[in-house]
């Protein structure tokens, strides 16, 4: 399978009478974009704003962040199962806009917490998105629409916006073409290079809102997904997206998947990229054991891997799941590298230890997601909510978007942490 991502670097974003890209400037017709979003009857209205680095702006109730992308040579293939018709992602040509993101807010959310982003100050400094020119969209719910149906509509509105913006760059010179070409059935087996697979834990049902799964894999419920082999290009090209809340993971992060891109970069040089197995975390111990056995079998006996990189998503149960997958792989002779996040913001790394097995001797921490931080900012504008929008705080106190100092945990700041190898944050023990 071969995927070509043609990137256009955007240096500025402005409103205009039509939507197009010229000389690296993205011009947007907000009225036209509004009409596109309001075609979904579940959405009554939408706020659309352009935001820039350095502005005294706080965006709240963030459900997702999406990079503008569209398919160039395939019909209705954008974000299949969400926007485009159901088909396999990961082949052909894709146009991508760099330096700009779609910030998707749900002002009507009933969830305990959502992510937020400051465009200036410490929060912006830590976040990848705080340095970009962004398009903020905040849809509002139509009367009679159920909460989860509206969440799906907001998610899709973000994808539609991303496609709409990328289409606007048609005919503009391309700054870079990235080629991701991996023919897994015909991988060279005579090479002396080690074969390395990737186990991608992409979801945990412990965070299901009202017990309903977020559709993040070709538009479907994944709670009962058995370990499955997919092509890495499917991840990069819209087959996998973020959840309905940002827990150190959003669609933009997945579109630029750090582990997959690094394995591609090193493929044929010091390793053979053997493929990807996706799975979900589990609440039931018997199911957890079954899925660990199945994942290890696919990695060893189908992909023929000598080693595997394993990543998890936010939470404690996912911690145990990846450990069990690693243990089973080691029993089959597959060497493992397990990525985790410490689950406490004080104490030592030992305080967050949820598994202990001598076979798992390569464990990488990718940042303490629950690190406490205080962000001072007196915002001139609040987008995606109001000054009275509650922002989650671990302590039993109330705080609001308009407060001059926000006390939060870092995983709630969009673009700071990243479960799959693309963040600027690391963890150190002193």
Protein Blocks (a to p, Z undefined) as FASTA:
>chain_A
ZZdddddddfbdcddfbdcdeehiacddfklmmmmmmmpmkbmbdcdddddehiacddeh
ifbdcdddddfkbghkghghklmccddehiajddddehiacddddfkbcbfbdcdddfed
jklmmpmklmpccddddddddehiafklmmmmmmmmmmmmmmmmmmmmgoiacfbdcddd
ddfklgcfkbcbdcddddddfbdfklpghhiacdfeghiafklpccddddfklmmnopac
cdfbdehiafklmmmgfklmmmmmmgoklpccebjcdddddfblklmmmmmmmmmmmmmm
mnopabdcddddedjklmmmmmmmmmmmmmnopacddddddfbfehjfklmpcbdcfklm
cccdebjfklccddddddfbdghiafklccddfbacdddfklmbdcddfklpghiacceo
pafbdcddZZ
